[in-house]
Amino acid sequence: MEIRPATIADLPALYEVCLRTGDAGGDASEQFDDPDLLGSVYVGPYVALDGTIALVGVDAEGIGAYVLAALDTADFAAACEREWWPALRQRHPLDGSPTAGRDRDVIAHIHRPPVMPASVVERYPAHLHIDLLPRMQGGGNGRRMIEALVVELQRSGVSGVHLGVATENARAIGFYEHLGFTTLHEDASGRLMGRRW
């Protein structure tokens, strides 16, 4: 697997990876009316906006993985409010009627993005998302992608990173713990994990 920076031209492939890993690591293709909705929230702004790092994993079949990060979570949230959410909110109004429950949940996120507590952002200012298709999993690819991202975060002067993971995704939780992430908070909606260096 080759790791390289993502480009805007990669977005369709990245949205596909996001969808096919969007059910706690499993395929969420059947759970959304709009197949680009999940990627438009969890991938698009990390490739399009400033203050981010976006790396892709590529093999002979093409893009099959990504790791994305915002260097400063608070700045990223402000940039999304200015430059990313307005068009999505217009395209996906709250009074729309998607039939799939997952569409409704993601649209609610677009209109009311969660705010990370200041106590987390102070110690773990960056946040990340990583997804690998099954063909990319194993063999150390996920570790390589996280390590490549951490190098870029360190070069940018960032001292820590956090992420969210679904409670039911035990495999991912074990993966992050093995890479030095610790649990910062856990509730019914998932687990917040962080790593400093």
N, C-alpha and C positions, 0 to 999 in steps of 0.2 A: 504494500500500500504506500502510495506517495502522499505526502501532506503538503498542501500548497495554500496560498491565500485564496479566499473566495472572491468572486467578481459578481457584478449584477447579472451577468449572463448565466450564472450558475443557479439563479433563484428557482426556476422550474424544477430542477433536479433536487435542490435542497428542500423545497416544499414537499416533494414526493417522499423524501427520506423522513421528514417531520410527520407526515400523515401515516406512513407505514410503521412508525415507531410510537405513535401517539396514544396508544392504549397501554400505559405502564410498560412501555418497551415493545408491545405487540402491535399488530396492524389495526389501525383505526379507520381504514378506508370505508367500511360499511356504516360508520357511526356519524358521518357528516354529509349533509346535503351539498355543501360547498367544499370541494376537496382542497381549495387553497386557503380556507379560513384559518386553520391551525397554523400553517406556515406564515401567514400574513401577520400573525401576532408574535410567534416565537422564533422566527427566522428573519423575515424581511427587514425589520429595523436594524438588526445587527450587521447586515450587509450594506444597507443603504446609508445609515447615519454615521456622522463623525463620532470619535470617542469610543470606537469598538474594535474588536479583533474578531475576524472570521476566517477559520481554517477549514479546509475540506480534505477528506480522505478519498483518494481515487485509486481504483484498480483497473484491470483490463475491461471490466463491464461499465466503467464510468464512476461517477460520484456515488459513494455508498455510506458516507459518514460526514459529520461536521462537528466542530466545537466552536461555540460563539461566546463572546463575552462583551460586556459593557465595562469600561475601565472605572467609571464612577456611576454608581446606581442612581444617585439623586440627579446628576446631570443628564443621564440617559432618560430618566422619567420626564424631565423638563423638555428634552428634545423631542420625545415622542408626542408630548402634548402640543408642541408647536408644529411639528413636521410630519408626523405619522398617523396619529389617531384621527385628526379631523376628516381626512378622506375616507378612512375605514368606517367612521361613524356615519358619514353620509351614505356610504354604500350599504351599511348594515344598521339601519335604525333600530332602536329598542322596540318600536311598535311593529316591527316586521313579524312575520309568522313562520319561521323555519320549522319544519316538522321534526327534525332530529333534536333531541335534548342536548347533545354535545354542541350543536350550533348555538343554541340559546345561551349555554354557559360561556362560550368563548365571546359571543357578542356582548354579554354583560361585562366581561373582562375588558373589552375595548372601551366601553362607556364608563366603567368604574375600575380602572386599573388598581391593583393592590399597591399599597405603600409599605415599603420595608421599614421597620422601626429604625430610628436613628442609632440606637445602641448597637444594632447589627452593622449598619453601614459604616459607622465610625471605625470598627475593627476589621471589617471585611468589605471594603468599598466596592470592589468589583463583583459581578455575578456572572454565571455561565450557564450555558445549555450545551449538552452533548448528546448526540444520537448516532447510532451505528446500525445499519441494516444487518440482518443475521449473517450474511456472507462475510461481513467485516468483523464480526464479534469473535473473540478468542485470539490467540496468537499475540497478545500484547498490543493490539491496535488502539484500543481505548486508552491504555496507559500512555502510549506514545503521543496520542493527541492531547491528552491532559498535560503531559510534560512539555510539549511544544507550546501550548497555551501559557503555561506558567512562566516559561522563558520570556515570552512576549510581554506578559504582565509585569514581570520583574524589570525588563528593559524600559517599561513605561513608568516605573517608579511606584507601582501598586504593591501593597504589602499583604493583601489578603483577598480571598474570593469566597463567595457563598453561592449556594444553589438550593433548589427545592427538588424533592423526589417523593413520588407517591409511596405511601406506607406499604402498599402491597407489592412494591417492586423490590423484594428482598435481595435479588441478585445485584441490582444497582447500588443499594445501600452497602452491601459487602464490598463492592468494587471501590466505592468512594472511601470507605473506612480503610481499606488496604492502601489507598493513596494518601492517607494522612488527614482526611476530612473527619471532623467530629460533629456530633449532633448538637445543634444550638437550641433547637426547639422542636417539639413534636406534638401534633394534635390529630384530630380525625381527618383533616384535609391533607396531611402529609408531614414530611420531615424537612426541616431546614438544617443544612449542614455547612460547615465552613472550614477553611484551611488558611493558615498564615505561614509566612516564611521570613 
